[in-house]
């Protein structure tokens, strides 16, 4: 049997040093900044001009070689954006123009655009809860080739509410939008539980705001998944405010100001692939297959799996 030495317990306990020594505590306390903070603490300081720097140098030289004390330091005064703009205007001759993201949205109009459409996704009343414990629905809105997505209604169940507005440019020859409701999953792919192909009401093109409930289709059948409340309005391109040209360079790049949703994605699949899948599942509407393909990012294998679950 191994012999126990008293020194072994002492060696094992040497690894635990509960508190620093008194001298160490005094050293740490001496490093703490106490007293009144300087005036420029956590403030934006205006850069000193050349004239101010020369004045400080001349004052230092007039001190007969004595080192300036702390009270002789010149702290720059607190500056604002207006001060920076004024100084920038004095040096360069123009004032920077800041353009908000909303102004950029109105200023950039894609070609072949009919106007701007606003779709407010208010709420939905669904027929069935497809979650095992709960259901967290969110909505995807497709306008032309552009896809938008609302935030998730956490634990929304059969009565989710979003109250989010989608602003998009309506291309020419497009007279409908496509709505999909997905159940957000934590460990599996999100499931499309309802959809609707909505024809745009003619009233919105006469400056009317249409507040209507639309039927939803899904695994339960055509128009049997419940209803969704949308508020739709439209504004022609000619009525959109334009940003006036000032002849001065903008500080915001127009390419960076566009939101990711406004970038038109490339084709994820071909019409031949869509027809092939429709031939495999003739009982499922072609638009439904198209939406599943878009949700699966053109992956045919996962699309077939999802369609098999819908057909069963």
Secondary structure, 3 states (H helix, E strand, C coil): CCCCCHHHHHHHHCCCCCCCCHHHHHHHHHCCCCCCCCCCCCCCECCCCHHHHHHHHHHHHCCCCCCCCHHHCCCCCECCHHHHHHHHHHHHCCCCECCCHHHHHHHCCCCCEEEEEEEEEEEEEECCCCCCCCCCEEEEEEECCEEEECCCECCCCCCCEEEEEEEEEEECCCCEEEEEEEECCCCCCCEEEEEEEEECCHHHHHCCCEEEEEEEEECCEEEEEEEEEEEEEEEEHHHCCCCCCCCCCECCCHHHHCCHHHCCCCCCCCHHHHHHHHHHCCCCCHHHHHHHHHHCCCCHHHHHHHHHHHHC
